[in-house]
């Protein structure tokens, strides 16, 4: 039990130190980072939607061909 507590305490303190270090060494302001993250999320959503639409159309065409055969 003592080993588990020591491990959890070390992991938690390491995560805290890493988070603080990351915030202090970030080269952009918080607003810039939020805008960048929002832009990346929007781009990922658009890319996913495009891939989904293409796959859906391809599978729909394949289904129609199988249905007619």
Buried (B, 14 or more C-beta within 10 A) or exposed (E): EEEEEEEEEEEEEEEEEEEEEEEEEEEEEEEEEEEEEEEEEEEEEEEEEEEEEEEEEEEEEEEEEEEEE
